[in-house]
Every structure is written in C-alpha cells, then in structure tokens.
Amino acid sequence: MTNQEDKRLHLTFIQDTIKRMAGNSFLLKGWSITLIIAITSIAIGLDVDLLDGKVTRLYFIGLAIFMVLIFWVLDAYYLSQERAYRGLFSKVKNTEPEKIDYSMDARPFHDGNNSWISSMFSHVFLVFYGSSLLLLLLVLGRMTGIDIYLK
C-alpha cells in the first residue's frame, strides 16, 4: 500500500467512528422519547383512588424527569465524541501522508466547543431535551395543584 492509500483507509476508520457516534445519538433520542412517553402515560393513567395514587403518579413523573436528564447527558457525551473525531478527521485530512501517525486518539480535540458540557447546551439538545423537561415540569406542576398558564 502507498502512503496515500493508508491515509484514505485511516480517514475511513475515523469516518466510521463518527457514523457510529451519530447512530448512537439517534438511538438515544428514539429510546428517550419512547420511555418518557410510556412512563408519563402510566403516571397520567393511574387511578387516583388507589392508596397513595397521587404520590405514585409523582414518582413516575419524577422518574421521567430523571430519564430525560440521563438521556441528555449520554447524548451530549456522544455528540462531544463525534465532534472530537471530526476534529481528528480534519487534522488527518490536512496532513501530508508521510507525517500521519495513524492514531485514533481524539482526546486532544476535546476542548472548547467539543467538550461534554458545551455539547449538553447545543441548540438541538436545548430544543429536544429542554422542551421534554419543560413539558414534564408542567405536568408535574399540574399534578401537584400548581396551575401554570402560559399567556
């Protein structure tokens, strides 16, 4: 193999890793919506006449809120990894084939916009998970007797 073919193969490995991270993020979003809707539906559908029915409902809504936060953190982790590998891809792409070390270590690219915390507050996550969290908090407020009307 020539150096150019090695470089192309290395870029393919990095691109496959990026695709895997994006796929994991997509699966997390699907599972989060499915589980959160299921848990919220159970909470809303519980019979209030049961012993501690209202408390049980609140536990389920609390569980749904906890699940939103867990999925948000996990999804942010995958986004930060994906961004770091994009940085590695860009570096390898712009490097001469003879000077490439063929490393898959993306740790040097976990800074600034690629950090875990920065990824948590990206626009997509604020809309997706933030709106889910807001909706669950409104349901929780309604169940506890706090009526919040948006005007």
C-alpha positions in Angstrom: 0.0 0.0 0.0 1.1 3.5 -0.7 1.0 6.3 1.9 -2.0 7.9 0.1 -4.0 4.6 0.4 -3.0 4.4 4.1 -4.3 7.9 4.6 -7.5 7.1 2.8 -8.0 4.0 4.9 -7.3 5.9 8.1 -9.8 8.6 7.2 -12.3 5.8 6.5 -11.8 4.4 10.0 -12.3 7.8 11.5 -15.4 8.4 9.4 -16.8 5.0 10.6 -16.3 6.1 14.2 -18.2 9.3 13.5 -21.1 7.4 11.9 -21.2 5.1 15.0 -21.4 8.1 17.4 -24.1 9.7 15.3 -26.0 6.4 15.2 -25.8 6.0 19.0 -27.1 9.6 19.4 -30.0 8.8 17.1 -30.9 5.7 19.0 -30.7 7.5 22.4 -33.2 10.1 21.1 -35.6 7.4 20.0 -35.4 5.4 23.2 -35.7 8.6 25.3 -38.9 9.7 23.7 -40.4 6.1 23.8 -39.6 5.6 27.5 -40.5 9.1 28.6 -43.9 8.9 26.9 -44.5 5.4 28.3 -43.7 6.5 31.8 -45.7 9.7 31.6 -48.7 7.8 30.1 -48.6 5.3 33.0 -48.4 8.2 35.5 -51.4 10.0 33.9 -53.4 6.8 33.6 -53.0 5.7 37.2 -56.2 5.6 39.2 -56.1 8.4 41.8 -58.4 6.4 44.1 -55.7 3.9 44.8 -53.8 4.2 48.1 -51.2 6.9 47.6 -52.3 7.2 44.0 -51.2 10.9 43.8 -47.8 10.1 45.3 -47.3 7.2 42.9 -48.1 9.5 40.0 -45.5 12.0 41.2 -42.9 9.2 41.5 -43.5 8.2 37.9 -43.2 11.8 36.7 -40.0 12.2 38.8 -38.7 9.1 37.1 -39.5 10.5 33.7 -37.7 13.8 34.6 -34.7 11.7 35.8 -34.7 9.7 32.5 -34.7 13.0 30.4 -31.6 14.2 32.3 -29.8 10.8 32.0 -30.5 10.6 28.2 -29.5 14.3 27.8 -26.1 13.6 29.5 -25.5 10.4 27.5 -26.4 12.1 24.2 -24.1 15.0 25.0 -21.3 12.6 25.6 -21.8 11.0 22.1 -22.0 14.5 20.5 -18.8 15.5 22.2 -17.1 12.3 21.0 -18.4 12.9 17.4 -17.1 16.5 17.4 -13.7 15.4 18.6 -13.5 12.8 15.9 -14.5 15.4 13.3 -11.5 17.4 14.6 -9.2 14.4 14.2 -10.6 13.8 10.7 -9.9 17.4 9.7 -6.4 17.2 11.1 -5.6 13.9 9.2 -7.2 15.2 6.0 -4.9 18.3 6.0 -1.7 16.4 6.9 0.7 15.0 4.4 0.5 11.2 4.3 4.2 10.8 5.3 3.6 12.8 8.6 0.4 11.0 9.8 0.8 8.9 13.0 -2.4 6.9 12.2 -3.7 7.3 15.8 -7.4 7.1 16.6 -6.9 9.1 19.8 -9.3 12.1 19.7 -8.6 13.3 23.3 -6.6 16.4 22.1 -9.7 17.6 20.3 -11.9 17.7 23.5 -11.8 21.4 24.1 -14.0 24.4 23.7 -17.0 23.5 21.5 -16.1 19.8 21.7 -16.4 19.5 25.5 -19.1 17.4 27.2 -20.7 20.5 28.9 -20.6 22.5 25.7 -22.3 19.7 23.9 -25.1 19.5 26.5 -26.1 23.0 25.8 -26.1 22.8 22.0 -29.2 24.2 20.3 -30.5 20.8 19.2 -30.4 19.4 22.7 -31.9 22.5 24.3 -34.9 22.2 21.9 -35.2 18.4 22.2 -34.5 17.7 25.8 -35.3 21.1 27.1 -38.8 21.0 25.7 -39.3 17.5 27.1 -38.1 18.6 30.5 -40.4 21.7 30.4 -43.4 19.6 29.4 -42.8 17.2 32.3 -42.4 20.0 34.7 -45.7 21.4 33.6 -47.3 18.0 34.1 -45.7 17.7 37.5 -47.0 21.2 38.4 -50.5 20.3 37.3 -50.4 17.1 39.3 -49.3 18.9 42.4 -52.0 21.5 42.0 -49.8 24.3 40.7 -51.6 25.6 37.6 -49.3 27.4 35.3 -50.9 29.1 32.3 -48.8 30.4 29.6 -50.2 33.7 28.2 
